[in-house]
Amino acid sequence: MSKIQNDLLNPNPNRDSEFYQVIEGFARNNKLEFKEILEIFQSEINKTIAKNIDPEVEVQLVEDAENKKVYIYNVNGSVVEDSYEFEDEDKINSDEAFELDPTRISFIKLSEARDLYGKKLEVDDVVSIKFSLEALPGKSRNAIMSGFNMSLRAQIKSKTYEAYKDLIGSKLSAKILSKYKNGSFNLEFEDGVTAFLFKNKVNTKSKMELGSYIDVYLENINLENKLSICEVTMISPKEIEDAIKREIPEIANGDILIVKIQRNVGIKSKIAVQPNPERSFDYDVISSIFGEGARRILAVSQSLNGEKIDIVRYSDNKEEYIKYALSPAKVIDVIYQKGTNTYLAIVQPEEVVSAIGREGNNINLAAKLVGAKIEVKSTEDAIKDGIEFNKSNMYEKPLFKATAKNDRTKKARSQYFDNIEIDLQDFKADVQNFMESFNDEPENEPVKEVKGKPKAETKLNENEIDNWFSPENIQIDVEDEGEYDFIEQIDFEELISKEEEETEAKEEAFAEAPAAKKPVEKYKKAKVELKGFKVDNDLANYGLDGNLDLSEFEDEWDE
């Protein structure tokens, strides 16, 4: 190539080395091979020149690894007559700046070609013409870089997809890079690949400090995303599955299968399980999951920062499945609403709050678990509305005695003992005197008939009434729920009224009962030798030798 042609197409001899360094940097920063970046540049240069300059141009980038240079050639250059005039001919010798005729990368004059390649060349022969990006118009250079950046992102996405496609659902460690104004986060995996964490996928109970590492689950790879294509979550049900497999070997080995998981992160999760139909064993799946003293399921909960775990027995029968899913509430019956995907769960009035759960958590998780809409109705409302249901389960004796109501009355009664102090040192003498006081009475003395007496009017001051309705005394002890917004729906006046009616009924029954025998013999038989009575040091150590609340014995003393 003549000096004129070479100087015009390659004005800066250092460009070849600089171009090599640019390609090397892109490869290093994006975890790609040098050759991959080289091919991207070559493709974009070809597309731009073919579109804006000459579709016949065929560009090749040649790497000189030893000298760390990259050369650009049009290997489809054409030899033309020396009389051929380029558009910049009259400006070459001018001191003014000018734009090079881009067709110089396509054509070379015969004399210049022979100087470079030999005397045998003729017009229309094909030769390689070397040039740099500077020889192209500014518009074309910008187009090349724009296309390169787009192709580079596509290449990175492709490589990322291939590397992570088999890791969807897996737990990964990621560094928090930045937080967006909308509450989302930009993360980075250990290999430098970035990931996107949407605001609604953040575990609000976790500390999200910039620069810290968090555990996330790869949820999706979205190639349409402009930036990070890896979408992650901190609230994946897979986290529950991993935690329960760590603690429950029967699930880890496949004896028990997880059918479905629904989760309200940090609050509660419901896990539907069933025995593996292809295996046989003689233990109950639910009991084995809980373990002795519920240690296993508690360990799962602790590993999830105290998130409550409900284990639900799966059933192909939708009504039965819903009964299990609404646990811990005891469901009387489930009725399918024909023509809809809705089921009506009938429960005792005191079970309504438990079935719904705080802020609807229990019923919402149950509905998602079974894949149907669930409505809860009390037995009283169901009967009032004329809804037919199986009432046989209404009269089953509960496994545990309800204590919510007694807790309120106990609190109120205990107030009468607030100012009573009992000295255990004198307790022996008091009991002895009390029991011996019956010795002087004739054992066969006729028992006077006890007549019913009108109910004494109970006078309560304002403080006692206020205490009855204090937050400490108005509680509903639900197995898996805390405080509920439904508390204000309870009719406490009705509860008190019912309690008074029960008290009156007991007094009337007592008045009509036959006269009871004097309890003298009973006391004599039950008399306890208290001569060696001493204060229990164990009680004293825990501060139990002072004031005692005897309210829990009140009912026995009244009898």
Order of alpha helices (4+ residues) and beta strands (2+ residues): alpha-alpha-alpha-beta-beta-beta-alpha-beta-alpha-beta-beta-beta-beta-beta-alpha-alpha-beta-beta-alpha-alpha-beta-alpha-beta-beta-alpha-alpha-beta-alpha-alpha-alpha-alpha-alpha-alpha-alpha-alpha
